[in-house]
Amino acid sequence: MSYFTDPFQYDFFSRALIVSVLIGALAGAIGPFVLVRRMAYIGQGMSQSVLGGVALGVVWGLDVYFGAAVAAALSAALIYFVRNRGVPVDTAIGIVASTMFAVGVAVVSSSRDRRLNSANLLFGNVLGVDTEDIILVALVTLLAAVVLFRNYKTLLAVTHNASVAAAHGVRARVMEVVFSALLAMVVVTALRVLGVLLVAATLLIPAATATMTFKTFRHITIASIALGTSFAIIGLFLSFHRNIASGPAIVLVGATVFVMNMLSNTSLRRTGA
């Protein structure tokens, strides 16, 4: 029993648990949309792009989240600009993400500012979660929940076929902007716990695991949210007791469940069950 109670002796663990659960739920809700849109790469690209904004924000004395938000918006605009010049979307994402990531690495490597800890930026820092982080993540999660609830059907229609949705009167371009904003919010708010390199994994692994068991999009989304929060809780306990970074712990828990589910489904198909 002490395995579950000992971590709560430390205030940082309680704060980190609240933030991680909220982020797990938020990423779990957005993940199925990312998966259906085949936008895994843009999630990874946007998360990497954020490093440049975070690093510059810290050096210039700005808030970490502000720098991340500016970088996310800038990278999305640059990807859109480059793509509209006839460059394939995956190439545009790769160029912009790599450039922004290189800016961040250059700033981190050249700066002697002690606030710029490369490991914390890349893989998260559970000790860095404070009350302000909880408030911000809670507000973002609430906002995202309201947006998804009010626009679920239209977002789903645009996700499956934007052209058909537009033909039926859906404001497809507006919904694309809304979804991009939701995706950016997930990336920015997950920085503290997961770091820039692992955000994409929390978007994809719960959703991909859910698709192996459920068929309807609604059930996949509900299962993805449940899995996202479960991975966060188990990963944090593992992080505490095994003394490893919280971000990798959460992702490794999710990856383990994904592999087990995949192997189980493969075994069932072979036996004809």
C-alpha positions as CSV (number, residue, x, y, z in Angstrom):
1,M,0.0,0.0,0.0
2,S,2.9,2.3,0.7
3,Y,3.8,2.1,-3.0
4,F,0.7,4.2,-3.7
5,T,0.7,6.4,-0.6
6,D,4.4,7.3,-0.3
7,P,4.5,9.7,-3.3
8,F,1.8,11.9,-1.9
9,Q,4.1,12.9,1.0
10,Y,5.6,15.3,-1.6
11,D,3.6,18.2,-2.8
12,F,5.2,18.1,-6.2
13,F,3.9,14.7,-6.9
14,S,0.3,15.7,-6.3
15,R,0.6,18.7,-8.5
16,A,2.3,16.6,-11.3
17,L,-0.4,14.0,-11.0
18,I,-3.2,16.5,-11.5
19,V,-1.5,18.1,-14.5
20,S,-0.6,14.7,-16.0
21,V,-4.2,13.4,-15.8
22,L,-5.5,16.6,-17.4
23,I,-2.9,16.4,-20.2
24,G,-3.6,12.7,-20.7
25,A,-7.3,13.3,-21.1
26,L,-6.7,16.3,-23.4
27,A,-4.3,14.4,-25.6
28,G,-6.5,11.3,-25.5
29,A,-9.5,13.4,-26.8
30,I,-7.5,15.0,-29.7
31,G,-5.5,11.9,-30.6
32,P,-8.2,10.1,-32.6
33,F,-8.7,13.1,-34.8
34,V,-4.9,13.3,-35.4
35,L,-4.9,9.6,-36.2
36,V,-7.8,9.7,-38.7
37,R,-6.3,12.8,-40.4
38,R,-3.0,10.9,-40.7
39,M,-1.3,13.9,-39.1
40,A,1.1,12.1,-36.8
41,Y,4.0,13.9,-38.4
42,I,2.5,17.4,-37.9
43,G,2.1,16.6,-34.2
44,Q,5.7,15.6,-33.9
45,G,6.8,18.6,-36.0
46,M,4.8,21.1,-34.0
47,S,6.2,19.7,-30.7
48,Q,9.8,19.9,-32.0
49,S,9.2,23.5,-33.3
50,V,8.2,24.6,-29.8
51,L,11.7,24.1,-28.5
52,G,12.9,27.2,-30.4
53,G,10.2,29.4,-28.8
54,V,10.7,28.0,-25.3
55,A,14.5,28.5,-25.5
56,L,14.2,32.1,-26.8
57,G,11.5,32.9,-24.4
58,V,13.5,31.9,-21.4
59,V,16.6,33.8,-22.6
60,W,14.5,36.9,-23.2
61,G,12.8,36.6,-19.8
62,L,9.4,35.6,-21.2
63,D,7.0,33.0,-19.8
64,V,7.7,29.5,-21.0
65,Y,4.2,29.0,-22.2
66,F,4.1,32.3,-24.1
67,G,7.3,31.4,-26.0
68,A,5.9,27.9,-26.8
69,A,2.6,29.4,-28.0
70,V,4.3,31.9,-30.3
71,A,6.5,29.1,-31.7
72,A,3.6,26.8,-32.3
73,A,1.6,29.6,-34.1
74,L,4.7,30.6,-36.1
75,S,5.5,27.0,-37.1
76,A,1.9,26.4,-38.2
77,A,1.9,29.6,-40.3
78,L,5.2,28.7,-41.9
79,I,4.1,25.2,-42.7
80,Y,1.0,26.6,-44.3
81,F,3.1,29.2,-46.3
82,V,5.6,26.6,-47.5
83,R,2.9,24.1,-48.5
84,N,1.1,26.7,-50.5
85,R,4.2,27.3,-52.5
86,G,3.9,23.8,-54.0
87,V,6.0,21.9,-51.5
88,P,4.5,18.6,-50.3
89,V,3.0,18.9,-46.8
90,D,5.3,16.3,-45.2
91,T,8.4,18.1,-46.7
92,A,7.1,21.4,-45.4
93,I,6.6,20.1,-41.9
94,G,10.1,18.5,-41.9
95,I,11.8,21.7,-43.1
96,V,10.0,24.0,-40.6
97,A,10.2,21.6,-37.6
98,S,13.9,20.9,-38.2
99,T,14.7,24.6,-38.5
100,M,12.8,25.6,-35.4
101,F,14.2,22.7,-33.5
102,A,17.7,23.6,-34.6
103,V,17.1,27.2,-33.4
104,G,16.2,25.8,-30.0
105,V,19.2,23.5,-29.8
106,A,21.5,26.4,-30.8
107,V,20.1,28.7,-28.2
108,V,20.3,26.0,-25.5
109,S,23.9,25.0,-26.4
110,S,25.2,28.5,-26.5
111,S,23.4,29.9,-23.5
112,R,24.7,29.6,-19.9
113,D,21.3,30.4,-18.4
114,R,20.7,27.8,-15.7
115,R,17.0,27.9,-16.5
116,L,17.7,26.3,-19.8
117,N,18.1,22.6,-18.9
118,S,18.1,20.6,-22.1
119,A,17.0,17.4,-20.5
120,N,14.0,19.1,-18.9
121,L,13.1,20.8,-22.2
122,L,13.3,17.6,-24.2
123,F,11.8,15.0,-21.7
124,G,9.9,17.0,-19.2
125,N,10.4,18.0,-15.6
126,V,7.9,16.8,-13.0
127,L,9.6,18.9,-10.3
128,G,8.8,22.0,-12.4
129,V,5.1,21.7,-12.1
130,D,3.6,24.5,-9.9
131,T,0.2,25.8,-9.1
132,E,0.2,28.2,-12.1
133,D,0.8,25.2,-14.3
134,I,-2.3,23.4,-12.8
135,I,-4.5,26.5,-13.4
136,L,-3.3,26.9,-16.9
137,V,-3.7,23.3,-17.9
138,A,-7.1,23.1,-16.2
139,L,-8.3,26.2,-18.1
140,V,-7.0,24.8,-21.4
141,T,-8.6,21.4,-20.8
142,L,-11.9,23.0,-20.0
143,L,-11.7,25.2,-23.1
144,A,-10.8,22.2,-25.3
145,A,-13.7,20.2,-23.8
146,V,-16.2,23.0,-24.5
147,V,-14.9,23.4,-28.1
148,L,-15.0,19.6,-28.8
149,F,-18.4,19.2,-27.3
150,R,-19.9,22.1,-29.3
151,N,-18.2,21.2,-32.5
152,Y,-17.8,17.4,-32.3
153,K,-20.0,16.5,-35.3
154,T,-18.6,19.2,-37.6
155,L,-15.0,18.4,-36.6
156,L,-15.7,14.8,-37.3
157,A,-17.2,15.5,-40.7
158,V,-14.2,17.7,-41.7
159,T,-11.8,15.0,-40.3
160,H,-13.3,12.3,-42.5
161,N,-13.8,14.3,-45.7
162,A,-13.4,18.1,-45.7
163,S,-14.6,18.5,-49.3
164,V,-17.9,16.7,-48.6
165,A,-18.4,18.5,-45.4
166,A,-17.9,21.9,-47.1
167,A,-20.4,20.8,-49.8
168,H,-23.0,20.3,-47.0
169,G,-22.5,23.8,-45.6
170,V,-19.8,23.0,-43.0
171,R,-17.2,25.8,-42.6
172,A,-14.3,23.5,-43.3
173,R,-11.6,26.1,-43.2
174,V,-12.8,27.4,-39.8
175,M,-12.9,23.9,-38.4
176,E,-9.3,23.3,-39.7
177,V,-8.2,26.4,-37.8
178,V,-10.1,25.3,-34.7
179,F,-8.4,21.9,-34.8
180,S,-5.0,23.3,-35.4
181,A,-5.5,25.5,-32.3
182,L,-6.6,22.5,-30.2
183,L,-3.5,20.6,-31.4
184,A,-1.2,23.5,-30.5
185,M,-2.8,23.8,-27.1
186,V,-2.0,20.2,-26.3
187,V,1.6,20.6,-27.4
188,V,2.1,23.7,-25.4
189,T,0.4,22.6,-22.2
190,A,2.2,19.2,-22.2
191,L,5.7,20.7,-22.1
192,R,6.2,20.7,-18.4
193,V,5.5,17.0,-17.9
194,L,6.4,15.4,-21.2
195,G,9.0,17.7,-22.9
196,V,9.0,18.6,-26.6
197,L,10.1,15.2,-27.9
198,L,7.4,13.1,-26.3
199,V,4.3,15.1,-26.8
200,A,3.4,13.4,-30.1
201,A,3.6,10.0,-28.5
202,T,0.8,10.9,-26.0
203,L,-1.4,12.0,-28.9
204,L,-0.9,8.8,-30.9
205,I,-0.4,5.8,-28.5
206,P,-3.7,6.0,-26.6
207,A,-5.7,6.6,-29.8
208,A,-3.8,3.8,-31.7
209,T,-4.4,1.4,-28.8
210,A,-8.1,2.2,-28.7
211,T,-8.5,1.6,-32.4
212,M,-7.5,-2.0,-31.9
213,T,-10.5,-2.7,-29.7
214,F,-13.2,-0.3,-30.7
215,K,-14.7,0.5,-34.1
216,T,-16.8,3.6,-33.7
217,F,-15.1,7.0,-33.5
218,R,-17.0,7.9,-30.3
219,H,-16.0,4.7,-28.5
220,I,-12.4,5.2,-29.7
221,T,-12.3,8.7,-28.3
222,I,-13.7,7.7,-25.0
223,A,-11.3,4.8,-24.7
224,S,-8.4,7.0,-25.8
225,I,-9.2,9.5,-23.0
226,A,-9.3,6.7,-20.5
227,L,-6.1,5.3,-21.7
228,G,-4.3,8.6,-21.8
229,T,-5.2,9.3,-18.1
230,S,-4.3,5.8,-17.1
231,F,-0.9,5.9,-18.8
232,A,-0.2,9.3,-17.0
233,I,-1.1,7.9,-13.6
234,I,0.9,4.7,-13.9
235,G,3.8,6.4,-15.6
236,L,4.1,9.0,-12.8
237,F,4.2,6.3,-10.1
238,L,6.8,4.4,-12.1
239,S,8.8,7.6,-12.5
240,F,8.7,8.2,-8.8
241,H,9.7,4.8,-7.6
242,R,12.2,4.0,-10.4
243,N,13.7,7.5,-10.4
244,I,13.3,8.1,-14.1
245,A,12.0,11.1,-16.0
246,S,8.2,11.4,-16.0
247,G,7.8,11.9,-19.7
248,P,9.6,8.8,-20.8
249,A,7.9,6.8,-18.1
250,I,4.5,7.8,-19.3
251,V,5.3,7.0,-22.9
252,L,6.9,3.7,-22.1
253,V,3.8,2.6,-20.1
254,G,1.6,3.5,-23.1
255,A,4.0,1.8,-25.6
256,T,4.0,-1.4,-23.5
257,V,0.2,-1.5,-23.4
258,F,0.1,-0.9,-27.1
259,V,2.5,-3.7,-27.9
260,M,0.6,-6.1,-25.6
261,N,-2.7,-5.2,-27.2
262,M,-1.2,-5.6,-30.7
263,L,0.2,-9.0,-29.9
264,S,-3.0,-10.1,-28.3
265,N,-5.0,-9.1,-31.3
266,T,-2.6,-10.9,-33.6
267,S,-2.8,-14.0,-31.6
268,L,-6.6,-13.9,-31.7
269,R,-6.7,-13.5,-35.4
270,R,-4.4,-16.5,-35.9
271,T,-6.6,-18.7,-33.7
272,G,-9.7,-17.5,-35.6
273,A,-11.3,-16.1,-32.4
